[in-house]
Amino acid sequence: MPSEAIVAPTTAVLFQRVSRAHAALQQSEFRHTSRGVKRNSIILLHLMTTTTTSHALGRLRDRESPNRRPVEVIYTPKPEWPLRSTAEHPKRLRLSVLDSSFNPPTLAHAALARLGPPNEIPNSEYMPSPSNSYDGHLLLLSVTNAEKVLKPGDAGLEQRLEMMELLAGELQSSEVDHSARNIAVAAIDEPTFVGKARKLREFLLAKIRNITKLSTEDEERGDSTIPVPSLQLHFIVGFDTAVRMFSTRFYTSQVAMSSSLKTFFDPMGDNCVVVCARRSLKDGASQEDRDTEEREFEENTEVMGYIEIGRVVLVDMPGDLQAISSTKVRKGGWDLVPPSIRDYIEREKLYTSV
């Protein structure tokens, strides 16, 4: 099957979607109270802003469409995502964004998605804990990548998004980390992290404003002044991706890169943090080679300043996860993916020509 073909959602994915919609409607109880009506309005907003995978990709590809959105949400666990609930109005909202090609999603992706936020104190040891968790999580796929293009044997974009839904389901059913249950799946047409941050912020803040407007009873009294929380995006990335972020070849000039990154990290700008998983040892590479690459990255004048203020944080993955890569899975490492994704790969006969 051509990698760009539009395919129907699998039975497993459809079952998940129907179950989630049913649960959302059940939770509303269809109460004929002011709060009940508002809750139903939020659910309708939720159903309008989530979409089938094929329609989402179609809109993202059609750049002339008046219905085009900057971000296409494929799945959210509940209508009020990224908020934990409509009853809460937090002053700050921290969202983990795992941006990857997901070709396919692996156990390493699952581990990265479960990461908690780094400590607030710059240069302190990275120690996530249950009391220090993200408010929400997002698995994000860009339909345009700054370097990667679809190759023969790769999963198509729609298939990757369906596997991301399955990964979200695996994370939600996990008893290890309850915070990972507030996790969504989305697609975006933007190759750079600077551009992604801008589009995500605009989209998420607009969504939060709609939710708080519909959920507040104070609005009936003419008071619609509930403040929108300060949004902080934590991009969870691999080492190679972090290196590209600070490479001038992805910008028009050194000055343009410095300016873009300043806006990206600035608390008064896009207010982003980059959490970077340290490089794993590549086949044939030595520990010394890896240490040299990391040292060169950390000593980069652009990177160094952001590490010092805690805007770039390097974290260690457990040894057994460091060696996992999507490339190894495509070559037959089916034990390196969650069970539902392994079943999907076999059922869809993916990566058979790799």
C-alpha positions in Angstrom: 0.0 0.0 0.0 1.4 3.4 -0.9 2.6 5.3 2.2 0.3 8.3 1.5 -2.8 6.2 0.9 -5.9 7.1 2.9 -7.0 4.1 4.9 -10.0 3.4 7.1 -9.3 3.4 10.8 -8.7 -0.1 12.2 -11.3 -1.8 14.4 -9.2 -1.3 17.5 -8.9 2.4 16.9 -12.6 2.8 16.1 -13.5 0.9 19.2 -11.4 3.3 21.3 -13.0 6.3 19.7 -16.6 5.1 20.3 -15.8 4.1 23.9 -14.3 7.5 24.6 -17.3 9.4 23.1 -19.7 7.2 25.0 -17.8 7.8 28.3 -17.9 11.6 27.7 -21.6 11.6 27.1 -22.2 9.4 30.1 -20.2 11.8 32.3 -22.4 14.7 31.3 -25.5 13.0 32.7 -27.5 15.3 30.4 -28.6 17.3 33.4 -31.0 20.1 32.6 -29.2 22.5 35.0 -27.1 25.4 34.0 -23.9 23.5 34.7 -25.3 20.4 32.9 -26.1 22.4 29.8 -22.6 23.9 29.8 -21.0 20.5 30.2 -22.9 19.3 27.2 -21.8 22.3 25.3 -18.2 21.5 26.1 -18.7 17.9 24.8 -20.1 19.2 21.6 -17.1 21.5 21.3 -14.9 18.5 21.9 -16.6 16.4 19.2 -16.3 19.3 16.8 -12.6 19.9 17.4 -11.6 16.2 17.3 -11.7 14.5 13.9 -11.1 11.5 11.9 -7.5 11.0 10.9 -8.1 11.1 7.1 -10.1 14.3 7.3 -7.4 15.9 9.6 -4.6 15.0 7.2 -6.7 16.2 4.2 -7.2 19.6 5.8 -3.5 20.0 6.8 -2.4 19.2 3.2 -4.9 21.6 1.7 -3.2 24.9 2.5 -5.8 26.9 0.6 -8.8 25.5 2.5 -10.8 28.0 4.5 -11.5 25.2 7.0 -7.8 24.6 7.6 -6.7 24.6 11.3 -3.1 25.2 12.5 -3.4 22.0 14.6 -5.6 19.0 14.0 -6.5 17.1 17.2 -7.1 13.5 16.5 -7.9 12.3 20.0 -8.3 13.8 23.5 -9.2 11.8 26.6 -11.9 14.2 27.6 -13.6 17.4 26.3 -11.8 19.8 28.6 -8.2 18.7 27.6 -5.6 20.1 28.2 -7.3 21.2 31.5 -7.6 18.4 34.0 -11.2 19.5 34.7 -13.6 22.3 34.1 -13.8 22.9 37.9 -10.1 23.9 38.0 -8.8 27.2 36.8 -5.0 26.9 37.3 -2.8 29.9 37.1 -0.1 27.9 35.2 -0.5 25.0 32.8 2.5 22.8 32.0 2.1 20.6 28.9 4.5 17.9 27.8 4.8 17.7 24.0 6.4 14.5 22.6 7.2 15.4 19.0 8.5 12.6 16.9 8.1 10.8 13.6 6.5 7.8 15.5 7.6 5.3 12.7 6.6 3.4 14.8 6.0 4.4 18.4 8.2 2.3 20.7 8.7 1.6 24.4 11.2 4.4 24.4 8.5 6.8 23.2 6.2 5.5 26.0 9.0 6.2 28.6 9.6 9.7 27.2 5.8 10.4 27.4 5.8 9.4 31.0 8.6 11.8 32.0 7.7 14.4 34.7 8.9 18.0 34.4 12.4 18.9 35.5 12.9 20.7 38.8 12.3 24.5 38.8 15.9 25.1 40.0 18.4 25.4 37.1 21.2 22.9 37.1 19.5 20.8 39.8 19.4 17.0 39.5 16.5 15.8 37.2 14.2 14.1 39.7 10.6 13.7 38.5 8.1 12.6 41.1 4.3 12.0 41.4 3.8 15.4 43.0 5.7 17.1 40.2 3.7 16.1 37.1 2.5 17.7 33.9 -1.0 19.0 33.7 -1.4 17.3 30.3 0.5 15.5 27.6 0.5 15.7 23.8 1.8 13.2 21.2 2.5 15.4 18.2 3.2 14.4 14.6 4.3 16.9 12.0 3.2 16.2 8.4 6.2 18.1 7.2 9.6 17.4 8.7 12.6 19.6 8.4 14.8 16.6 7.4 12.9 13.4 7.1 10.8 12.2 4.1 8.6 9.1 3.8 10.6 6.2 2.5 9.4 2.9 0.9 8.3 0.6 3.6 7.5 3.4 6.1 4.1 3.6 7.8 1.9 6.3 6.2 1.0 9.4 8.2 -2.5 8.1 8.9 -1.1 4.8 10.2 1.3 6.6 12.4 -1.4 8.7 13.9 -3.5 5.5 14.5 -0.5 3.9 16.3 -0.1 7.1 18.4 -3.7 6.7 19.5 -2.9 3.1 20.5 0.1 4.4 22.4 -2.1 7.0 24.2 -4.4 4.1 25.1 -1.5 2.1 26.5 -0.4 5.1 28.6 -3.9 5.8 29.9 -4.3 2.2 31.0 -0.9 2.2 32.8 -1.0 2.0 36.6 2.5 3.5 36.7 1.7 7.1 36.1 -1.8 8.6 36.5 -0.7 12.0 35.2 -0.1 10.4 31.7 -3.8 9.7 31.4 -4.5 13.3 30.3 -2.9 12.7 27.0 -3.9 13.7 23.5 -2.8 13.1 19.9 -2.5 15.8 17.3 -1.0 16.6 13.9 0.5 19.8 12.7 1.9 21.2 9.4 5.0 22.8 10.6 8.6 21.6 10.3 10.4 23.7 13.0 10.0 23.8 16.7 9.8 27.5 16.8 6.9 27.4 14.4 5.3 24.5 16.3 5.4 26.4 19.5 3.7 29.4 18.1 0.9 27.5 16.4 0.4 25.2 19.5 0.2 28.2 21.8 -2.4 30.0 19.7 -4.5 26.9 19.3 -4.3 25.7 22.9 -5.0 29.2 24.4 -8.0 29.6 22.1 -9.3 26.2 23.2 -8.8 27.0 26.9 -10.7 30.3 26.5 -13.6 28.5 24.9 -13.7 25.9 27.6 -13.5 28.3 30.5 -16.1 30.5 28.9 -18.6 27.6 28.6 -17.9 26.1 32.0 -18.1 29.2 34.2 -21.4 30.0 35.9 -20.1 33.4 36.6 -20.6 34.3 33.0 -24.4 34.2 33.6 -23.9 37.2 35.9 -22.0 39.0 33.2 -18.6 38.1 34.7 -16.4 36.3 32.1 -13.1 37.4 33.6 -11.7 34.0 34.5 -8.0 34.3 33.7 -6.4 32.1 31.0 -3.5 30.2 32.6 0.1 30.9 31.8 1.0 28.1 29.3 4.4 26.5 29.3 5.2 23.9 26.7 7.9 21.3 27.4 9.1 19.7 24.2 10.4 16.2 24.9 13.0 15.4 22.2 15.9 13.1 21.3 19.5 14.2 21.2 19.7 14.5 17.4 16.6 16.7 17.3 18.0 19.0 20.0 21.2 19.4 18.0 19.2 20.3 14.9 17.2 22.9 16.9 20.5 24.8 17.5 21.9 24.3 13.9 22.1 27.5 11.8 21.3 25.5 8.6 17.7 25.4 9.7 17.5 29.2 9.9 18.2 31.9 7.4 21.2 33.2 9.5 22.9 33.1 12.9 21.1 36.2 13.9 17.7 34.8 12.8 18.4 31.6 14.9 19.4 33.6 18.0 16.3 35.8 17.7 13.9 32.8 17.1 15.3 30.8 20.0 15.1 33.8 22.3 11.3 34.1 21.5 10.9 30.3 21.8 12.4 30.1 25.3 11.5 33.5 26.7 8.9 33.3 29.5 7.3 36.4 28.0 7.4 34.8 24.5 6.5 31.3 23.7 7.7 30.1 27.1 9.1 26.7 26.1 11.4 24.2 27.7 13.4 21.5 25.9 13.8 18.2 27.7 16.4 16.2 25.8 17.1 12.5 26.2 20.8 11.9 26.2 22.2 10.1 23.2 22.3 6.3 23.2 25.3 4.5 21.9 25.0 3.9 18.2 26.1 0.6 16.7 29.9 0.7 16.5 30.2 4.0 18.5 32.1 4.2 21.7 31.3 5.8 25.0 34.0 8.3 24.3 32.4 9.3 21.0 29.0 9.8 22.7 30.6 11.9 25.5 32.4 14.0 22.9 29.2 14.8 21.0 27.3 15.7 24.2 30.2 17.9 25.4 30.3 19.7 22.0 26.5 20.3 22.2 26.6 21.5 25.8 29.5 23.9 25.1 27.8 25.5 22.1 27.5 29.1 23.1 23.8 29.2 22.1 23.0 26.1 24.1 25.0 26.9 27.2 23.0 29.9 28.3 19.7 28.0 28.1 21.1 25.1 30.0 22.2 27.5 32.8 18.7 28.9 33.2 17.0 25.5 33.0 15.4 26.0 29.6 17.3 23.1 28.1 17.5 20.0 30.3 19.4 16.8 29.5 18.0 13.6 31.0 19.2 10.0 31.1 17.0 7.2 29.9 17.3 3.7 31.6 20.0 1.6 29.9 17.5 -0.9 28.4 15.5 1.9 26.8 18.5 3.9 25.5 19.2 1.3 22.8 15.6 1.2 21.5 15.0 3.0 18.2 12.3 2.9 15.6 14.9 1.8 13.0 15.5 -1.4 15.1 11.7 -2.0 15.2 11.4 -1.6 11.4 14.1 -4.2 11.0 12.1 -6.8 13.0 12.4 -5.7 16.7 8.7 -6.3 17.4 9.5 -6.7 21.1 10.5 -3.1 21.3 6.9 -1.7 20.9 3.8 -1.9 23.2 1.6 -4.9 22.6 -1.3 -3.1 20.8 1.2 -1.5 18.4 2.9 -4.8 17.7 -0.5 -6.3 16.8 -1.3 -3.3 14.6 2.0 -3.7 12.7 1.4 -7.3 12.1 -2.3 -6.7 11.1 -1.3 -3.9 8.7 1.7 -5.8 7.4 4.0 -2.8 8.0 7.7 -2.6 7.4 7.7 -5.8 5.4 9.8 -4.3 2.7 12.4 -2.6 5.0 
